[in-house]
Amino acid sequence: MSKLYVGNLSHDVTESELNDLFSQKGEVVSVKIISDHHSNRSKGFGFVEMSTEEGKNAVISDFNGYDLQGRPMNVRAYVDKPRDKNRNNKDRRDRRGRGGGGRRW
């Protein structure tokens, strides 16, 4: 499957609308618009999985910059970046005042 990042979405765009639009270029496997967990409001971006590489490429070429509800969408191939396992632990230590940069007694 081929995953896409879709950004600069209007907060009113629904997963169903993205599914309908992108399915014009190929089979859509899944659509997920990311929302704020406190307000449940869209954060303005999401992810779409297409069943084929050809469908993914067609969506990118035809819908990157496409005006959807008054905003030009940013559509590109999603690249999963490996996370630094030590980053989160270091950030927690710094917030507690221990580790790098904390006040020394």
Backbone hydrogen bonds, N-H to C=O, Kabsch-Sander energy under -0.5 kcal/mol:
donor,donor_aa,acceptor,acceptor_aa,energy
2,S,50,M,-2.6
3,K,1,M,-0.5
4,L,48,V,-3.0
5,Y,76,R,-3.1
6,V,46,G,-2.7
7,G,74,N,-3.2
9,L,44,G,-2.8
13,V,10,S,-1.4
18,L,14,T,-1.9
19,N,15,E,-2.5
20,D,16,S,-2.6
21,L,17,E,-2.4
22,F,18,L,-2.9
23,S,19,N,-2.0
24,Q,21,L,-1.2
25,K,22,F,-1.9
29,V,27,E,-0.5
29,V,49,E,-3.2
30,S,49,E,-1.3
32,K,47,F,-2.7
34,I,32,K,-0.5
34,I,45,F,-2.2
36,D,41,R,-2.9
40,N,36,D,-2.2
43,K,34,I,-3.0
46,G,6,V,-2.4
47,F,32,K,-2.7
48,V,4,L,-1.8
49,E,30,S,-2.6
50,M,2,S,-3.2
50,M,48,V,-0.5
51,S,27,E,-2.5
56,K,52,T,-1.9
57,N,53,E,-2.6
58,A,54,E,-2.2
59,V,55,G,-2.3
60,I,56,K,-2.4
61,S,57,N,-2.4
62,D,58,A,-2.3
63,F,59,V,-2.7
64,N,60,I,-1.5
65,G,63,F,-0.6
65,G,73,M,-3.1
66,Y,63,F,-1.7
68,L,66,Y,-0.7
68,L,71,R,-2.6
69,Q,67,D,-0.5
71,R,68,L,-0.9
73,M,66,Y,-2.8
73,M,71,R,-0.6
74,N,7,G,-2.4
75,V,73,M,-0.6
76,R,5,Y,-2.2
78,Y,3,K,-2.4
80,D,78,Y,-0.5
81,K,79,V,-0.6
85,K,83,R,-0.7
87,R,84,D,-1.0
88,N,84,D,-0.7
89,N,85,K,-0.6
90,K,86,N,-2.2
91,D,87,R,-2.3
92,R,88,N,-2.0
93,R,89,N,-2.0
94,D,90,K,-2.4
95,R,91,D,-1.9
96,R,92,R,-1.4
97,G,94,D,-1.1
98,R,93,R,-2.0
102,G,99,G,-1.6
